[in-house]
């Protein structure tokens, strides 16, 4: 496994655990900080725009989830804003996980350089 992908997977697992263990829906500066640090570390570990985009979404949603009242603007008819944001975070994290598997496989096949996983282009004919 590639070092950068392994690092992001470790941060992904830690983020998933944090979100699973804390319900949100209240001001929690310590958790906001923890998520921010984990997202920044994951973003810095891998040069891939799609992964960065998903991790930034995790960061933004978590900032609102663990705020005093920002989660309320996400309230739905049958779901609290906090539950909705947690769901969106889990969706983004699973997209990161799927992307990491894709990049790992693509690299193993020689489709992307070992150091950079940039935008994908069709193979040259």
C-alpha positions in Angstrom: 0.0 0.0 0.0 1.2 3.5 -0.8 2.2 5.7 2.2 0.0 8.7 1.3 -3.1 6.5 0.8 -2.3 4.6 4.1 -2.1 7.9 5.9 -5.4 9.2 4.5 -7.0 5.8 5.4 -5.8 6.3 9.0 -7.3 9.8 9.2 -10.5 8.5 7.5 -10.9 5.8 10.2 -10.3 8.3 13.0 -12.8 10.7 11.5 -15.4 8.0 11.1 -14.9 7.0 14.8 -15.2 10.6 16.0 -18.5 11.1 14.1 -19.9 7.8 15.2 -19.1 8.4 18.9 -20.4 12.0 19.2 -24.0 12.9 18.3 -23.4 16.6 17.7 -26.2 19.1 17.9 -24.5 21.2 20.5 -21.4 23.4 20.8 -18.3 21.1 21.1 -15.2 23.1 20.3 -12.9 20.1 21.2 -14.5 17.9 18.6 -14.6 20.7 16.0 -10.8 21.1 16.5 -10.2 17.3 16.4 -12.1 17.0 13.1 -10.3 20.1 11.6 -6.9 18.6 12.5 -7.7 15.2 11.0 -9.2 16.7 7.9 -6.2 19.0 7.4 -3.8 16.1 7.9 -5.6 13.9 5.4 -5.8 16.7 2.9 -2.1 17.3 3.2 -1.2 13.7 2.8 -2.6 13.1 -0.6 -2.5 15.2 -3.8 -6.0 14.4 -5.1 -8.6 17.0 -5.8 -11.6 14.7 -5.3 -10.4 13.5 -2.0 -9.6 17.0 -0.8 -13.1 18.1 -1.9 -14.8 15.4 0.1 -12.7 16.0 3.2 -13.5 19.7 3.0 -17.2 18.8 3.0 -16.6 16.7 6.1 -14.9 19.6 7.8 -17.7 22.1 6.9 -20.5 19.8 7.9 -18.7 18.9 11.2 -18.2 22.6 12.0 -22.0 23.0 11.8 -22.8 19.7 13.5 -20.7 20.5 16.5 -21.9 24.1 16.8 -24.4 25.6 19.1 -27.1 26.2 16.5 -25.7 26.1 13.0 -27.0 22.5 12.7 -30.6 23.7 13.0 -30.6 25.2 9.5 -30.3 21.6 8.2 -33.5 20.4 10.0 -35.8 18.3 7.8 -39.4 17.4 8.3 -38.5 13.9 9.7 -34.9 14.4 10.7 -33.0 16.8 12.9 -30.3 18.9 11.4 -27.7 17.1 13.5 -28.8 13.7 12.2 -28.8 15.0 8.6 -25.3 16.4 9.0 -24.0 13.2 10.5 -25.5 11.3 7.5 -23.8 13.8 5.0 -20.5 13.4 6.8 -20.7 9.6 6.6 -21.6 9.8 2.9 -18.6 12.0 2.2 -16.3 9.7 4.3 -17.4 6.7 2.4 -16.8 8.5 -0.9 -13.2 9.2 0.4 -12.8 5.5 1.2 -14.1 4.4 -2.2 -11.7 6.9 -3.9 -8.8 5.6 -1.9 -9.5 2.1 -3.1 -9.8 3.3 -6.7 -6.5 5.2 -6.5 -4.7 2.3 -4.9 -5.9 0.0 -7.7 -5.1 2.5 -10.4 -1.6 3.0 -9.1 -1.0 -0.8 -8.9 -2.0 -0.9 -12.6 0.3 1.9 -13.5 -2.5 4.4 -14.3 -1.3 7.1 -12.0 2.1 8.1 -10.8 3.1 7.0 -7.3 3.4 10.5 -6.0 0.4 12.3 -7.6 -3.1 11.2 -8.2 -4.5 14.0 -10.3 -7.5 14.2 -12.5 -8.0 11.0 -14.6 -7.8 11.2 -18.3 -8.6 8.6 -20.9 -5.5 6.5 -21.9 -3.6 7.7 -24.9 -4.2 5.6 -28.0 
